[in-house]
Amino acid sequence: MLAASGAVLALVGVGLGAFGAHVLEVRLSPADLAAFETAVRYQMYHALGLLGVAWLHDRTGSALAGRGGWLLVAGTAVFSGSLYVLVLTGARWLGAVTPVGGVMQLAGWMLVVAGLLRKGG
């Protein structure tokens, strides 16, 4: 299920990247377009990373790595999702939510590392 989640994040990331490049580029301010592109970039980084985490989880059976993977999914939804909604709706208060997603991503990677170290990976 982690691999499928990573693939879905990548699929949506490619679609949103194309939407940003072809539709939003002429409609957003440079700052908002940069924020949208940051959301897409981090979503793609974590989608690809999640595919690797899924492979490692299957290979090692590390429960910590698995939990870390799910934290990556949630963190990416919060980080990138808050930026998408902020840019598209103008709800600037969501700027305070974005770092929470970033912390969730960091915590997810920490769990992955801990799980691999515990399993000897």
Phi and psi restraints in degrees (range 20) as a CNS / XPLOR table:
assign (resid 1 and name C) (resid 2 and name N)
       (resid 2 and name CA) (resid 2 and name C) 1.0 -63.3 20.0 2
assign (resid 2 and name N) (resid 2 and name CA)
       (resid 2 and name C) (resid 3 and name N) 1.0 -41.9 20.0 2
assign (resid 2 and name C) (resid 3 and name N)
       (resid 3 and name CA) (resid 3 and name C) 1.0 -63.4 20.0 2
assign (resid 3 and name N) (resid 3 and name CA)
       (resid 3 and name C) (resid 4 and name N) 1.0 -42.4 20.0 2
assign (resid 3 and name C) (resid 4 and name N)
       (resid 4 and name CA) (resid 4 and name C) 1.0 -63.1 20.0 2
assign (resid 4 and name N) (resid 4 and name CA)
       (resid 4 and name C) (resid 5 and name N) 1.0 -39.5 20.0 2
assign (resid 4 and name C) (resid 5 and name N)
       (resid 5 and name CA) (resid 5 and name C) 1.0 -63.5 20.0 2
assign (resid 5 and name N) (resid 5 and name CA)
       (resid 5 and name C) (resid 6 and name N) 1.0 -41.9 20.0 2
assign (resid 5 and name C) (resid 6 and name N)
       (resid 6 and name CA) (resid 6 and name C) 1.0 -62.3 20.0 2
assign (resid 6 and name N) (resid 6 and name CA)
       (resid 6 and name C) (resid 7 and name N) 1.0 -41.5 20.0 2
assign (resid 6 and name C) (resid 7 and name N)
       (resid 7 and name CA) (resid 7 and name C) 1.0 -65.5 20.0 2
assign (resid 7 and name N) (resid 7 and name CA)
       (resid 7 and name C) (resid 8 and name N) 1.0 -40.1 20.0 2
assign (resid 7 and name C) (resid 8 and name N)
       (resid 8 and name CA) (resid 8 and name C) 1.0 -65.2 20.0 2
assign (resid 8 and name N) (resid 8 and name CA)
       (resid 8 and name C) (resid 9 and name N) 1.0 -43.2 20.0 2
assign (resid 8 and name C) (resid 9 and name N)
       (resid 9 and name CA) (resid 9 and name C) 1.0 -59.5 20.0 2
assign (resid 9 and name N) (resid 9 and name CA)
       (resid 9 and name C) (resid 10 and name N) 1.0 -40.2 20.0 2
assign (resid 9 and name C) (resid 10 and name N)
       (resid 10 and name CA) (resid 10 and name C) 1.0 -66.8 20.0 2
assign (resid 10 and name N) (resid 10 and name CA)
       (resid 10 and name C) (resid 11 and name N) 1.0 -44.7 20.0 2
assign (resid 10 and name C) (resid 11 and name N)
       (resid 11 and name CA) (resid 11 and name C) 1.0 -57.0 20.0 2
assign (resid 11 and name N) (resid 11 and name CA)
       (resid 11 and name C) (resid 12 and name N) 1.0 -50.0 20.0 2
assign (resid 11 and name C) (resid 12 and name N)
       (resid 12 and name CA) (resid 12 and name C) 1.0 -66.0 20.0 2
assign (resid 12 and name N) (resid 12 and name CA)
       (resid 12 and name C) (resid 13 and name N) 1.0 -38.0 20.0 2
assign (resid 12 and name C) (resid 13 and name N)
       (resid 13 and name CA) (resid 13 and name C) 1.0 -62.4 20.0 2
assign (resid 13 and name N) (resid 13 and name CA)
       (resid 13 and name C) (resid 14 and name N) 1.0 -42.7 20.0 2
assign (resid 13 and name C) (resid 14 and name N)
       (resid 14 and name CA) (resid 14 and name C) 1.0 -63.8 20.0 2
assign (resid 14 and name N) (resid 14 and name CA)
       (resid 14 and name C) (resid 15 and name N) 1.0 -44.0 20.0 2
assign (resid 14 and name C) (resid 15 and name N)
       (resid 15 and name CA) (resid 15 and name C) 1.0 -62.1 20.0 2
assign (resid 15 and name N) (resid 15 and name CA)
       (resid 15 and name C) (resid 16 and name N) 1.0 -45.2 20.0 2
assign (resid 15 and name C) (resid 16 and name N)
       (resid 16 and name CA) (resid 16 and name C) 1.0 -68.8 20.0 2
assign (resid 16 and name N) (resid 16 and name CA)
       (resid 16 and name C) (resid 17 and name N) 1.0 -34.4 20.0 2
assign (resid 16 and name C) (resid 17 and name N)
       (resid 17 and name CA) (resid 17 and name C) 1.0 -61.9 20.0 2
assign (resid 17 and name N) (resid 17 and name CA)
       (resid 17 and name C) (resid 18 and name N) 1.0 -43.2 20.0 2
assign (resid 17 and name C) (resid 18 and name N)
       (resid 18 and name CA) (resid 18 and name C) 1.0 -65.7 20.0 2
assign (resid 18 and name N) (resid 18 and name CA)
       (resid 18 and name C) (resid 19 and name N) 1.0 -41.5 20.0 2
assign (resid 18 and name C) (resid 19 and name N)
       (resid 19 and name CA) (resid 19 and name C) 1.0 -59.4 20.0 2
assign (resid 19 and name N) (resid 19 and name CA)
       (resid 19 and name C) (resid 20 and name N) 1.0 -44.2 20.0 2
assign (resid 19 and name C) (resid 20 and name N)
       (resid 20 and name CA) (resid 20 and name C) 1.0 -63.9 20.0 2
assign (resid 20 and name N) (resid 20 and name CA)
       (resid 20 and name C) (resid 21 and name N) 1.0 -42.8 20.0 2
assign (resid 20 and name C) (resid 21 and name N)
       (resid 21 and name CA) (resid 21 and name C) 1.0 -72.3 20.0 2
assign (resid 21 and name N) (resid 21 and name CA)
       (resid 21 and name C) (resid 22 and name N) 1.0 -33.0 20.0 2
assign (resid 21 and name C) (resid 22 and name N)
       (resid 22 and name CA) (resid 22 and name C) 1.0 -104.6 20.0 2
assign (resid 22 and name N) (resid 22 and name CA)
       (resid 22 and name C) (resid 23 and name N) 1.0 -23.1 20.0 2
assign (resid 22 and name C) (resid 23 and name N)
       (resid 23 and name CA) (resid 23 and name C) 1.0 -114.3 20.0 2
assign (resid 23 and name N) (resid 23 and name CA)
       (resid 23 and name C) (resid 24 and name N) 1.0 -49.6 20.0 2
assign (resid 23 and name C) (resid 24 and name N)
       (resid 24 and name CA) (resid 24 and name C) 1.0 -78.9 20.0 2
assign (resid 24 and name N) (resid 24 and name CA)
       (resid 24 and name C) (resid 25 and name N) 1.0 -22.7 20.0 2
assign (resid 24 and name C) (resid 25 and name N)
       (resid 25 and name CA) (resid 25 and name C) 1.0 -54.4 20.0 2
assign (resid 25 and name N) (resid 25 and name CA)
       (resid 25 and name C) (resid 26 and name N) 1.0 -35.8 20.0 2
assign (resid 25 and name C) (resid 26 and name N)
       (resid 26 and name CA) (resid 26 and name C) 1.0 -93.1 20.0 2
assign (resid 26 and name N) (resid 26 and name CA)
       (resid 26 and name C) (resid 27 and name N) 1.0 -4.8 20.0 2
assign (resid 26 and name C) (resid 27 and name N)
       (resid 27 and name CA) (resid 27 and name C) 1.0 -111.1 20.0 2
assign (resid 27 and name N) (resid 27 and name CA)
       (resid 27 and name C) (resid 28 and name N) 1.0 -16.4 20.0 2
assign (resid 27 and name C) (resid 28 and name N)
       (resid 28 and name CA) (resid 28 and name C) 1.0 -107.7 20.0 2
assign (resid 28 and name N) (resid 28 and name CA)
       (resid 28 and name C) (resid 29 and name N) 1.0 155.5 20.0 2
assign (resid 28 and name C) (resid 29 and name N)
       (resid 29 and name CA) (resid 29 and name C) 1.0 -67.7 20.0 2
assign (resid 29 and name N) (resid 29 and name CA)
       (resid 29 and name C) (resid 30 and name N) 1.0 159.1 20.0 2
assign (resid 29 and name C) (resid 30 and name N)
       (resid 30 and name CA) (resid 30 and name C) 1.0 -56.4 20.0 2
assign (resid 30 and name N) (resid 30 and name CA)
       (resid 30 and name C) (resid 31 and name N) 1.0 -37.6 20.0 2
assign (resid 30 and name C) (resid 31 and name N)
       (resid 31 and name CA) (resid 31 and name C) 1.0 -66.9 20.0 2
assign (resid 31 and name N) (resid 31 and name CA)
       (resid 31 and name C) (resid 32 and name N) 1.0 -43.1 20.0 2
assign (resid 31 and name C) (resid 32 and name N)
       (resid 32 and name CA) (resid 32 and name C) 1.0 -68.1 20.0 2
assign (resid 32 and name N) (resid 32 and name CA)
       (resid 32 and name C) (resid 33 and name N) 1.0 -38.4 20.0 2
assign (resid 32 and name C) (resid 33 and name N)
       (resid 33 and name CA) (resid 33 and name C) 1.0 -63.8 20.0 2
assign (resid 33 and name N) (resid 33 and name CA)
       (resid 33 and name C) (resid 34 and name N) 1.0 -40.0 20.0 2
assign (resid 33 and name C) (resid 34 and name N)
       (resid 34 and name CA) (resid 34 and name C) 1.0 -62.9 20.0 2
assign (resid 34 and name N) (resid 34 and name CA)
       (resid 34 and name C) (resid 35 and name N) 1.0 -40.5 20.0 2
assign (resid 34 and name C) (resid 35 and name N)
       (resid 35 and name CA) (resid 35 and name C) 1.0 -64.7 20.0 2
assign (resid 35 and name N) (resid 35 and name CA)
       (resid 35 and name C) (resid 36 and name N) 1.0 -41.9 20.0 2
assign (resid 35 and name C) (resid 36 and name N)
       (resid 36 and name CA) (resid 36 and name C) 1.0 -62.2 20.0 2
assign (resid 36 and name N) (resid 36 and name CA)
       (resid 36 and name C) (resid 37 and name N) 1.0 -44.4 20.0 2
assign (resid 36 and name C) (resid 37 and name N)
       (resid 37 and name CA) (resid 37 and name C) 1.0 -64.7 20.0 2
assign (resid 37 and name N) (resid 37 and name CA)
       (resid 37 and name C) (resid 38 and name N) 1.0 -35.2 20.0 2
assign (resid 37 and name C) (resid 38 and name N)
       (resid 38 and name CA) (resid 38 and name C) 1.0 -62.9 20.0 2
assign (resid 38 and name N) (resid 38 and name CA)
       (resid 38 and name C) (resid 39 and name N) 1.0 -43.2 20.0 2
assign (resid 38 and name C) (resid 39 and name N)
       (resid 39 and name CA) (resid 39 and name C) 1.0 -60.3 20.0 2
assign (resid 39 and name N) (resid 39 and name CA)
       (resid 39 and name C) (resid 40 and name N) 1.0 -45.0 20.0 2
assign (resid 39 and name C) (resid 40 and name N)
       (resid 40 and name CA) (resid 40 and name C) 1.0 -63.5 20.0 2
assign (resid 40 and name N) (resid 40 and name CA)
       (resid 40 and name C) (resid 41 and name N) 1.0 -44.9 20.0 2
assign (resid 40 and name C) (resid 41 and name N)
       (resid 41 and name CA) (resid 41 and name C) 1.0 -60.8 20.0 2
assign (resid 41 and name N) (resid 41 and name CA)
       (resid 41 and name C) (resid 42 and name N) 1.0 -48.7 20.0 2
assign (resid 41 and name C) (resid 42 and name N)
       (resid 42 and name CA) (resid 42 and name C) 1.0 -67.0 20.0 2
assign (resid 42 and name N) (resid 42 and name CA)
       (resid 42 and name C) (resid 43 and name N) 1.0 -33.9 20.0 2
assign (resid 42 and name C) (resid 43 and name N)
       (resid 43 and name CA) (resid 43 and name C) 1.0 -63.6 20.0 2
assign (resid 43 and name N) (resid 43 and name CA)
       (resid 43 and name C) (resid 44 and name N) 1.0 -43.1 20.0 2
assign (resid 43 and name C) (resid 44 and name N)
       (resid 44 and name CA) (resid 44 and name C) 1.0 -68.3 20.0 2
assign (resid 44 and name N) (resid 44 and name CA)
       (resid 44 and name C) (resid 45 and name N) 1.0 -42.1 20.0 2
assign (resid 44 and name C) (resid 45 and name N)
       (resid 45 and name CA) (resid 45 and name C) 1.0 -54.8 20.0 2
assign (resid 45 and name N) (resid 45 and name CA)
       (resid 45 and name C) (resid 46 and name N) 1.0 -47.9 20.0 2
assign (resid 45 and name C) (resid 46 and name N)
       (resid 46 and name CA) (resid 46 and name C) 1.0 -75.8 20.0 2
assign (resid 46 and name N) (resid 46 and name CA)
       (resid 46 and name C) (resid 47 and name N) 1.0 -28.9 20.0 2
assign (resid 46 and name C) (resid 47 and name N)
       (resid 47 and name CA) (resid 47 and name C) 1.0 -62.9 20.0 2
assign (resid 47 and name N) (resid 47 and name CA)
       (resid 47 and name C) (resid 48 and name N) 1.0 -47.8 20.0 2
assign (resid 47 and name C) (resid 48 and name N)
       (resid 48 and name CA) (resid 48 and name C) 1.0 -67.0 20.0 2
assign (resid 48 and name N) (resid 48 and name CA)
       (resid 48 and name C) (resid 49 and name N) 1.0 -41.7 20.0 2
assign (resid 48 and name C) (resid 49 and name N)
       (resid 49 and name CA) (resid 49 and name C) 1.0 -61.2 20.0 2
assign (resid 49 and name N) (resid 49 and name CA)
       (resid 49 and name C) (resid 50 and name N) 1.0 -38.3 20.0 2
assign (resid 49 and name C) (resid 50 and name N)
       (resid 50 and name CA) (resid 50 and name C) 1.0 -65.6 20.0 2
assign (resid 50 and name N) (resid 50 and name CA)
       (resid 50 and name C) (resid 51 and name N) 1.0 -34.5 20.0 2
assign (resid 50 and name C) (resid 51 and name N)
       (resid 51 and name CA) (resid 51 and name C) 1.0 -61.7 20.0 2
assign (resid 51 and name N) (resid 51 and name CA)
       (resid 51 and name C) (resid 52 and name N) 1.0 -40.4 20.0 2
assign (resid 51 and name C) (resid 52 and name N)
       (resid 52 and name CA) (resid 52 and name C) 1.0 -67.1 20.0 2
assign (resid 52 and name N) (resid 52 and name CA)
       (resid 52 and name C) (resid 53 and name N) 1.0 -41.1 20.0 2
assign (resid 52 and name C) (resid 53 and name N)
       (resid 53 and name CA) (resid 53 and name C) 1.0 -63.2 20.0 2
assign (resid 53 and name N) (resid 53 and name CA)
       (resid 53 and name C) (resid 54 and name N) 1.0 -41.1 20.0 2
assign (resid 53 and name C) (resid 54 and name N)
       (resid 54 and name CA) (resid 54 and name C) 1.0 -60.8 20.0 2
assign (resid 54 and name N) (resid 54 and name CA)
       (resid 54 and name C) (resid 55 and name N) 1.0 -43.0 20.0 2
assign (resid 54 and name C) (resid 55 and name N)
       (resid 55 and name CA) (resid 55 and name C) 1.0 -62.9 20.0 2
assign (resid 55 and name N) (resid 55 and name CA)
       (resid 55 and name C) (resid 56 and name N) 1.0 -45.8 20.0 2
assign (resid 55 and name C) (resid 56 and name N)
       (resid 56 and name CA) (resid 56 and name C) 1.0 -63.8 20.0 2
assign (resid 56 and name N) (resid 56 and name CA)
       (resid 56 and name C) (resid 57 and name N) 1.0 -40.3 20.0 2
assign (resid 56 and name C) (resid 57 and name N)
       (resid 57 and name CA) (resid 57 and name C) 1.0 -62.2 20.0 2
assign (resid 57 and name N) (resid 57 and name CA)
       (resid 57 and name C) (resid 58 and name N) 1.0 -44.6 20.0 2
assign (resid 57 and name C) (resid 58 and name N)
       (resid 58 and name CA) (resid 58 and name C) 1.0 -63.6 20.0 2
assign (resid 58 and name N) (resid 58 and name CA)
       (resid 58 and name C) (resid 59 and name N) 1.0 -37.5 20.0 2
assign (resid 58 and name C) (resid 59 and name N)
       (resid 59 and name CA) (resid 59 and name C) 1.0 -73.6 20.0 2
assign (resid 59 and name N) (resid 59 and name CA)
       (resid 59 and name C) (resid 60 and name N) 1.0 -40.1 20.0 2
assign (resid 59 and name C) (resid 60 and name N)
       (resid 60 and name CA) (resid 60 and name C) 1.0 -100.5 20.0 2
assign (resid 60 and name N) (resid 60 and name CA)
       (resid 60 and name C) (resid 61 and name N) 1.0 -22.9 20.0 2
assign (resid 60 and name C) (resid 61 and name N)
       (resid 61 and name CA) (resid 61 and name C) 1.0 71.9 20.0 2
assign (resid 61 and name N) (resid 61 and name CA)
       (resid 61 and name C) (resid 62 and name N) 1.0 16.6 20.0 2
assign (resid 61 and name C) (resid 62 and name N)
       (resid 62 and name CA) (resid 62 and name C) 1.0 -70.1 20.0 2
assign (resid 62 and name N) (resid 62 and name CA)
       (resid 62 and name C) (resid 63 and name N) 1.0 116.2 20.0 2
assign (resid 62 and name C) (resid 63 and name N)
       (resid 63 and name CA) (resid 63 and name C) 1.0 -64.9 20.0 2
assign (resid 63 and name N) (resid 63 and name CA)
       (resid 63 and name C) (resid 64 and name N) 1.0 -37.4 20.0 2
assign (resid 63 and name C) (resid 64 and name N)
       (resid 64 and name CA) (resid 64 and name C) 1.0 -63.1 20.0 2
assign (resid 64 and name N) (resid 64 and name CA)
       (resid 64 and name C) (resid 65 and name N) 1.0 -42.5 20.0 2
assign (resid 64 and name C) (resid 65 and name N)
       (resid 65 and name CA) (resid 65 and name C) 1.0 -63.1 20.0 2
assign (resid 65 and name N) (resid 65 and name CA)
       (resid 65 and name C) (resid 66 and name N) 1.0 -38.7 20.0 2
assign (resid 65 and name C) (resid 66 and name N)
       (resid 66 and name CA) (resid 66 and name C) 1.0 -63.3 20.0 2
assign (resid 66 and name N) (resid 66 and name CA)
       (resid 66 and name C) (resid 67 and name N) 1.0 -45.1 20.0 2
assign (resid 66 and name C) (resid 67 and name N)
       (resid 67 and name CA) (resid 67 and name C) 1.0 -62.7 20.0 2
assign (resid 67 and name N) (resid 67 and name CA)
       (resid 67 and name C) (resid 68 and name N) 1.0 -40.3 20.0 2
assign (resid 67 and name C) (resid 68 and name N)
       (resid 68 and name CA) (resid 68 and name C) 1.0 -60.7 20.0 2
assign (resid 68 and name N) (resid 68 and name CA)
       (resid 68 and name C) (resid 69 and name N) 1.0 -39.9 20.0 2
assign (resid 68 and name C) (resid 69 and name N)
       (resid 69 and name CA) (resid 69 and name C) 1.0 -60.6 20.0 2
assign (resid 69 and name N) (resid 69 and name CA)
       (resid 69 and name C) (resid 70 and name N) 1.0 -43.8 20.0 2
assign (resid 69 and name C) (resid 70 and name N)
       (resid 70 and name CA) (resid 70 and name C) 1.0 -67.7 20.0 2
assign (resid 70 and name N) (resid 70 and name CA)
       (resid 70 and name C) (resid 71 and name N) 1.0 -32.1 20.0 2
assign (resid 70 and name C) (resid 71 and name N)
       (resid 71 and name CA) (resid 71 and name C) 1.0 -67.8 20.0 2
assign (resid 71 and name N) (resid 71 and name CA)
       (resid 71 and name C) (resid 72 and name N) 1.0 -33.9 20.0 2
assign (resid 71 and name C) (resid 72 and name N)
       (resid 72 and name CA) (resid 72 and name C) 1.0 -63.6 20.0 2
assign (resid 72 and name N) (resid 72 and name CA)
       (resid 72 and name C) (resid 73 and name N) 1.0 -42.1 20.0 2
assign (resid 72 and name C) (resid 73 and name N)
       (resid 73 and name CA) (resid 73 and name C) 1.0 -60.5 20.0 2
assign (resid 73 and name N) (resid 73 and name CA)
       (resid 73 and name C) (resid 74 and name N) 1.0 -50.7 20.0 2
assign (resid 73 and name C) (resid 74 and name N)
       (resid 74 and name CA) (resid 74 and name C) 1.0 -64.1 20.0 2
assign (resid 74 and name N) (resid 74 and name CA)
       (resid 74 and name C) (resid 75 and name N) 1.0 -43.6 20.0 2
assign (resid 74 and name C) (resid 75 and name N)
       (resid 75 and name CA) (resid 75 and name C) 1.0 -62.7 20.0 2
assign (resid 75 and name N) (resid 75 and name CA)
       (resid 75 and name C) (resid 76 and name N) 1.0 -38.2 20.0 2
assign (resid 75 and name C) (resid 76 and name N)
       (resid 76 and name CA) (resid 76 and name C) 1.0 -67.9 20.0 2
assign (resid 76 and name N) (resid 76 and name CA)
       (resid 76 and name C) (resid 77 and name N) 1.0 -39.7 20.0 2
assign (resid 76 and name C) (resid 77 and name N)
       (resid 77 and name CA) (resid 77 and name C) 1.0 -61.2 20.0 2
assign (resid 77 and name N) (resid 77 and name CA)
       (resid 77 and name C) (resid 78 and name N) 1.0 -42.7 20.0 2
assign (resid 77 and name C) (resid 78 and name N)
       (resid 78 and name CA) (resid 78 and name C) 1.0 -72.1 20.0 2
assign (resid 78 and name N) (resid 78 and name CA)
       (resid 78 and name C) (resid 79 and name N) 1.0 -47.9 20.0 2
assign (resid 78 and name C) (resid 79 and name N)
       (resid 79 and name CA) (resid 79 and name C) 1.0 -63.9 20.0 2
assign (resid 79 and name N) (resid 79 and name CA)
       (resid 79 and name C) (resid 80 and name N) 1.0 -61.6 20.0 2
assign (resid 79 and name C) (resid 80 and name N)
       (resid 80 and name CA) (resid 80 and name C) 1.0 -70.1 20.0 2
assign (resid 80 and name N) (resid 80 and name CA)
       (resid 80 and name C) (resid 81 and name N) 1.0 -40.9 20.0 2
assign (resid 80 and name C) (resid 81 and name N)
       (resid 81 and name CA) (resid 81 and name C) 1.0 -59.3 20.0 2
assign (resid 81 and name N) (resid 81 and name CA)
       (resid 81 and name C) (resid 82 and name N) 1.0 -42.1 20.0 2
assign (resid 81 and name C) (resid 82 and name N)
       (resid 82 and name CA) (resid 82 and name C) 1.0 -65.5 20.0 2
assign (resid 82 and name N) (resid 82 and name CA)
       (resid 82 and name C) (resid 83 and name N) 1.0 -36.9 20.0 2
assign (resid 82 and name C) (resid 83 and name N)
       (resid 83 and name CA) (resid 83 and name C) 1.0 -68.1 20.0 2
assign (resid 83 and name N) (resid 83 and name CA)
       (resid 83 and name C) (resid 84 and name N) 1.0 -41.5 20.0 2
assign (resid 83 and name C) (resid 84 and name N)
       (resid 84 and name CA) (resid 84 and name C) 1.0 -59.4 20.0 2
assign (resid 84 and name N) (resid 84 and name CA)
       (resid 84 and name C) (resid 85 and name N) 1.0 -49.1 20.0 2
assign (resid 84 and name C) (resid 85 and name N)
       (resid 85 and name CA) (resid 85 and name C) 1.0 -66.4 20.0 2
assign (resid 85 and name N) (resid 85 and name CA)
       (resid 85 and name C) (resid 86 and name N) 1.0 -41.0 20.0 2
assign (resid 85 and name C) (resid 86 and name N)
       (resid 86 and name CA) (resid 86 and name C) 1.0 -56.8 20.0 2
assign (resid 86 and name N) (resid 86 and name CA)
       (resid 86 and name C) (resid 87 and name N) 1.0 -49.6 20.0 2
assign (resid 86 and name C) (resid 87 and name N)
       (resid 87 and name CA) (resid 87 and name C) 1.0 -67.6 20.0 2
assign (resid 87 and name N) (resid 87 and name CA)
       (resid 87 and name C) (resid 88 and name N) 1.0 -42.6 20.0 2
assign (resid 87 and name C) (resid 88 and name N)
       (resid 88 and name CA) (resid 88 and name C) 1.0 -79.9 20.0 2
assign (resid 88 and name N) (resid 88 and name CA)
       (resid 88 and name C) (resid 89 and name N) 1.0 -23.9 20.0 2
assign (resid 88 and name C) (resid 89 and name N)
       (resid 89 and name CA) (resid 89 and name C) 1.0 -112.1 20.0 2
assign (resid 89 and name N) (resid 89 and name CA)
       (resid 89 and name C) (resid 90 and name N) 1.0 -16.9 20.0 2
assign (resid 89 and name C) (resid 90 and name N)
       (resid 90 and name CA) (resid 90 and name C) 1.0 80.2 20.0 2
assign (resid 90 and name N) (resid 90 and name CA)
       (resid 90 and name C) (resid 91 and name N) 1.0 10.6 20.0 2
assign (resid 90 and name C) (resid 91 and name N)
       (resid 91 and name CA) (resid 91 and name C) 1.0 -75.4 20.0 2
assign (resid 91 and name N) (resid 91 and name CA)
       (resid 91 and name C) (resid 92 and name N) 1.0 83.5 20.0 2
assign (resid 91 and name C) (resid 92 and name N)
       (resid 92 and name CA) (resid 92 and name C) 1.0 -64.2 20.0 2
assign (resid 92 and name N) (resid 92 and name CA)
       (resid 92 and name C) (resid 93 and name N) 1.0 -22.7 20.0 2
assign (resid 92 and name C) (resid 93 and name N)
       (resid 93 and name CA) (resid 93 and name C) 1.0 -61.6 20.0 2
assign (resid 93 and name N) (resid 93 and name CA)
       (resid 93 and name C) (resid 94 and name N) 1.0 -21.8 20.0 2
assign (resid 93 and name C) (resid 94 and name N)
       (resid 94 and name CA) (resid 94 and name C) 1.0 -67.6 20.0 2
assign (resid 94 and name N) (resid 94 and name CA)
       (resid 94 and name C) (resid 95 and name N) 1.0 -15.3 20.0 2
assign (resid 94 and name C) (resid 95 and name N)
       (resid 95 and name CA) (resid 95 and name C) 1.0 -59.2 20.0 2
assign (resid 95 and name N) (resid 95 and name CA)
       (resid 95 and name C) (resid 96 and name N) 1.0 -25.5 20.0 2
assign (resid 95 and name C) (resid 96 and name N)
       (resid 96 and name CA) (resid 96 and name C) 1.0 -78.9 20.0 2
assign (resid 96 and name N) (resid 96 and name CA)
       (resid 96 and name C) (resid 97 and name N) 1.0 -18.7 20.0 2
assign (resid 96 and name C) (resid 97 and name N)
       (resid 97 and name CA) (resid 97 and name C) 1.0 -85.0 20.0 2
assign (resid 97 and name N) (resid 97 and name CA)
       (resid 97 and name C) (resid 98 and name N) 1.0 -33.2 20.0 2
assign (resid 97 and name C) (resid 98 and name N)
       (resid 98 and name CA) (resid 98 and name C) 1.0 -51.9 20.0 2
assign (resid 98 and name N) (resid 98 and name CA)
       (resid 98 and name C) (resid 99 and name N) 1.0 -47.2 20.0 2
assign (resid 98 and name C) (resid 99 and name N)
       (resid 99 and name CA) (resid 99 and name C) 1.0 -62.0 20.0 2
assign (resid 99 and name N) (resid 99 and name CA)
       (resid 99 and name C) (resid 100 and name N) 1.0 -26.8 20.0 2
assign (resid 99 and name C) (resid 100 and name N)
       (resid 100 and name CA) (resid 100 and name C) 1.0 -61.8 20.0 2
assign (resid 100 and name N) (resid 100 and name CA)
       (resid 100 and name C) (resid 101 and name N) 1.0 -42.5 20.0 2
assign (resid 100 and name C) (resid 101 and name N)
       (resid 101 and name CA) (resid 101 and name C) 1.0 -62.9 20.0 2
assign (resid 101 and name N) (resid 101 and name CA)
       (resid 101 and name C) (resid 102 and name N) 1.0 -39.0 20.0 2
assign (resid 101 and name C) (resid 102 and name N)
       (resid 102 and name CA) (resid 102 and name C) 1.0 -63.3 20.0 2
assign (resid 102 and name N) (resid 102 and name CA)
       (resid 102 and name C) (resid 103 and name N) 1.0 -40.2 20.0 2
assign (resid 102 and name C) (resid 103 and name N)
       (resid 103 and name CA) (resid 103 and name C) 1.0 -66.1 20.0 2
assign (resid 103 and name N) (resid 103 and name CA)
       (resid 103 and name C) (resid 104 and name N) 1.0 -38.2 20.0 2
assign (resid 103 and name C) (resid 104 and name N)
       (resid 104 and name CA) (resid 104 and name C) 1.0 -62.9 20.0 2
assign (resid 104 and name N) (resid 104 and name CA)
       (resid 104 and name C) (resid 105 and name N) 1.0 -39.7 20.0 2
assign (resid 104 and name C) (resid 105 and name N)
       (resid 105 and name CA) (resid 105 and name C) 1.0 -63.5 20.0 2
assign (resid 105 and name N) (resid 105 and name CA)
       (resid 105 and name C) (resid 106 and name N) 1.0 -46.2 20.0 2
assign (resid 105 and name C) (resid 106 and name N)
       (resid 106 and name CA) (resid 106 and name C) 1.0 -59.2 20.0 2
assign (resid 106 and name N) (resid 106 and name CA)
       (resid 106 and name C) (resid 107 and name N) 1.0 -44.6 20.0 2
assign (resid 106 and name C) (resid 107 and name N)
       (resid 107 and name CA) (resid 107 and name C) 1.0 -63.2 20.0 2
assign (resid 107 and name N) (resid 107 and name CA)
       (resid 107 and name C) (resid 108 and name N) 1.0 -38.1 20.0 2
assign (resid 107 and name C) (resid 108 and name N)
       (resid 108 and name CA) (resid 108 and name C) 1.0 -61.2 20.0 2
assign (resid 108 and name N) (resid 108 and name CA)
       (resid 108 and name C) (resid 109 and name N) 1.0 -45.4 20.0 2
assign (resid 108 and name C) (resid 109 and name N)
       (resid 109 and name CA) (resid 109 and name C) 1.0 -65.4 20.0 2
assign (resid 109 and name N) (resid 109 and name CA)
       (resid 109 and name C) (resid 110 and name N) 1.0 -35.2 20.0 2
assign (resid 109 and name C) (resid 110 and name N)
       (resid 110 and name CA) (resid 110 and name C) 1.0 -63.7 20.0 2
assign (resid 110 and name N) (resid 110 and name CA)
       (resid 110 and name C) (resid 111 and name N) 1.0 -40.6 20.0 2
assign (resid 110 and name C) (resid 111 and name N)
       (resid 111 and name CA) (resid 111 and name C) 1.0 -65.8 20.0 2
assign (resid 111 and name N) (resid 111 and name CA)
       (resid 111 and name C) (resid 112 and name N) 1.0 -38.8 20.0 2
assign (resid 111 and name C) (resid 112 and name N)
       (resid 112 and name CA) (resid 112 and name C) 1.0 -61.2 20.0 2
assign (resid 112 and name N) (resid 112 and name CA)
       (resid 112 and name C) (resid 113 and name N) 1.0 -47.7 20.0 2
assign (resid 112 and name C) (resid 113 and name N)
       (resid 113 and name CA) (resid 113 and name C) 1.0 -60.1 20.0 2
assign (resid 113 and name N) (resid 113 and name CA)
       (resid 113 and name C) (resid 114 and name N) 1.0 -47.4 20.0 2
assign (resid 113 and name C) (resid 114 and name N)
       (resid 114 and name CA) (resid 114 and name C) 1.0 -60.6 20.0 2
assign (resid 114 and name N) (resid 114 and name CA)
       (resid 114 and name C) (resid 115 and name N) 1.0 -42.0 20.0 2
assign (resid 114 and name C) (resid 115 and name N)
       (resid 115 and name CA) (resid 115 and name C) 1.0 -63.9 20.0 2
assign (resid 115 and name N) (resid 115 and name CA)
       (resid 115 and name C) (resid 116 and name N) 1.0 -39.7 20.0 2
assign (resid 115 and name C) (resid 116 and name N)
       (resid 116 and name CA) (resid 116 and name C) 1.0 -70.4 20.0 2
assign (resid 116 and name N) (resid 116 and name CA)
       (resid 116 and name C) (resid 117 and name N) 1.0 -39.2 20.0 2
assign (resid 116 and name C) (resid 117 and name N)
       (resid 117 and name CA) (resid 117 and name C) 1.0 -65.1 20.0 2
assign (resid 117 and name N) (resid 117 and name CA)
       (resid 117 and name C) (resid 118 and name N) 1.0 -39.1 20.0 2
assign (resid 117 and name C) (resid 118 and name N)
       (resid 118 and name CA) (resid 118 and name C) 1.0 -66.3 20.0 2
assign (resid 118 and name N) (resid 118 and name CA)
       (resid 118 and name C) (resid 119 and name N) 1.0 -34.8 20.0 2
assign (resid 118 and name C) (resid 119 and name N)
       (resid 119 and name CA) (resid 119 and name C) 1.0 -88.1 20.0 2
assign (resid 119 and name N) (resid 119 and name CA)
       (resid 119 and name C) (resid 120 and name N) 1.0 0.9 20.0 2
assign (resid 119 and name C) (resid 120 and name N)
       (resid 120 and name CA) (resid 120 and name C) 1.0 83.2 20.0 2
assign (resid 120 and name N) (resid 120 and name CA)
       (resid 120 and name C) (resid 121 and name N) 1.0 19.1 20.0 2
